[in-house]
Amino acid sequence: MTTDPAGTPAARRNPLSKELVLRTAVALADEADGGVPSMRRLGERLGVESMSLYHHFRNKELILDGMVDIVFDEIELPPDDADWRTAMRQRAVSMRAALIRHPWAIRLMDSRTNPGPATLRQHNAAIGCLRSGGFSIAGAAHAFSVLDSYIYGSTLQELSLPFQSPAELEDVGGSILEQMPGGEFPHLTAMIVDRALKPGYAYVEEFGIGLDLILDGLERQRESWL
């Protein structure tokens, strides 16, 4: 027997707690490939009636708040001794990794009106790092917004792509080339043939390239934002 919080007999012998409910909800959402579990499904996994969950959470929104807070808690906080650019890059990479692990979280991360302690801690630390790096309040707001927009958007795009491995990319790219009328889309053809299908190409590297472009722009604008 194990102590997996996702519904094994050992887990059901444990007293029901907020932590167990939230960890189980996160596990179910991960398994469902984006679907947030219903109270009924969550109760079934925990081996309890769904009404028992309301002893700990008066509504499902509070469960969603807690699930989002768990994801934010997985994101690396900016180190105190790191310069703002290094810290923001590390945070972006860590946030992308957390969102890849929990794809359902992207649409929920900034939607909560009752954010938990990890959520507040993460936002406060990021803003504090930017302020320490010479950004004004307005500049920190600009930087925070553009960075998170890029992280969420690029991760969502990556998760939506119809390939994961180089072999799958080759199959998809080859299929697209076969369907396109010859010579009608020369620029797209060149992009597929001379970039995407080249040996060693990895789409995931585009994230870091785009991130550095944003950081370069923030560096140039930092002192101009009052």
N, C-alpha and C positions, 0 to 999 in steps of 0.2 A: 504494500500500500504506500501511496505517496501523500504529500501534503500540498499537491497542486491546488491552487485556489479556484481552478476552473471546473470543479464539480465532481471530483473523485469521491469515493466513500469516505476517505480520510478527511477530505475537506468538509464534507457534510457533518462530520462529528464535531468539528470545531464550532464554538459559539458564533452565531451570526454577528458580524460587526460591520461598521461602515467601511473599514479598510477591505475586508473580504468581499463585500458587495461590489465595491468600486473596482477592485482588481479582477473580479470575475466578469464584470461588465466590459472592461477593457479587453480581456481575453476573448470574449464572445464577439465584440466588435471587430477585432483583428481577424478572427476566423471567418466572419461574415463578409469580408472583403469590402468593408465600407458601411455595412448596415448596423445601426445602433440597435441593440437588443431591446425587445419589449419587456415590460415588467413580468409578464407571464413566462417568457423564455428565460429571463434571468432567475426567476424563482425556481423553474424546473432545474436549471443547472446547479443551483445551490441546494436543491432538495427540500425546498420550503414552498408554502403557498405564497403567491405574489403579494397578498395582503400583509404578510410578515415584513416585507421590505419597507412598508410605510411606517413601521416603528422607528426606522432609522432615517428615512427620507420621506418628507411629506408629499413630494411630487417627483416626477421624472426629471424635471429641470435641474433639481439639486444633484441628481445622479450624473447628469451631463456635466454640470459644473465640476464635480469631483473627478470625472474621467478626464476632462481637459486639464485639470490641475496635475494629474498624474503625468500626462505627456509633457507639460511645461517643466515638471520636476526632473525630467530626463535630459533637458537641454543644459548644456554646460554654461555656467555663469562666467562672466568676464573676470579673469584673474585681476587681482588688485594691482599687480606690478606690470601688467601688459599695456603697451600703447594701444590707443583706441582702434587703430586699423587691424592690428593683429587680433585683438580681442573680438572685434566685430566679425572678422573672418572665421575665427574659431566658433563663435556663436552660430553663425550662418551654417557652417558645416554640420555642427551638432544638431541644429534645428532640422535641417534637411534629413539627417539620419533618423531622427525621432519620427518625422512625418512619413518617411518610407516605411518604418515599422508599424505605424498606426495611420493608414491612409484616410480613415474616416474622420480624423481630427482636423484636417485642413479647413473644412467648412465651418468648424465649431470654434476654432482657436480664439478668434476675436469677437465672438458673438455673445459671450457671457456677460450678463449684467450683475452677476454675483461671483466675481472671480475669487479663486482660492489663494492661499498663502504662497504657493509656488509660482502661480501666475503673477501675482503682485511683485514677488521677489525678483522674478526674471525681468519684468518690465522696468522696475526701479533700477536694477543693476545695469541694464543696457543703457538707459538714459543717463545714469550717473557716470558711466564710462565715457560716453560721448561728451558730457559736460566737462569732465576732467581732461578730455582731449582737446579742449578749446572751442567746442561748439556752444553757441548761444542756445537759449531755450528754443527759439524758433528753428535754429539750425539742427538741434538735436531732434526736434519733431520731424523735420524734413528727412533727416538721415534715417531715423527709426522707421518712418513710413515707407520710404523707397526700398530699404533693405528687406523689411518683412513682406512687402508686396512682391518683390523679386523671389524671395525664398518660397513663399506659398505658390506663386504662379508657376515658377519653373519646376517645382516638385510635382504639382498637379499635372503639368504637361508631361513630365517624365513618366508618371504613373499611368497616363492615358495612352502612351505610345503602344503600338501593336507588336512590339518586340522587346526582348530583354537581353538576349545574347547576341554576339556577332553573327552567329549562324542564322538566327531569326531575322536580324537586320538584313542580311544578304538575301534571304528569301523574300522579304517584303520589298526591298529595293528592286530586286530582279523582276518581281511581279508588276510593280509600278511601271518600270521601263518597258515591259512587254505590252502593257495596255496603252501607253502613250503613242499618239501618232508620230511617226518618224519626222524629226526636224522641226516640230511645231513648238516645242518647249525647250529650247537649247540651254537656257540658263539652269533650269531645274535638272535637266539631264546631266549637265556638267557637275552640278552639286552632288548628285547621287553617285555618279561614276568616279569623279575625281576627289571626292571627300568622304561621303558616307560609306562607300564600298571599298575604300582603300584599306589594306591590311593594317591592323593596329588602331583603327579608329574606334573610339569609345564615346558614345553620346554623353555619358556621365561627366566627362571632362568639360563639356560646355558650361556646366554650372560654375565651376571655378573661374573660367574665363570671363563669363558675364559678371560674376561677383567682383573680380578685380577691376573691371571697367567701371562698375558703380563706385567702388572704393576710391579709384583714381579721381572720379568726378567729385566725390564728396571732399576729397583732400583739396582740390582746387577751389571749391566754393566755401569751404569751412569758415574762413575769416571774413567772407563778404556778407554772411548772414548775421544781422544784428538782433 
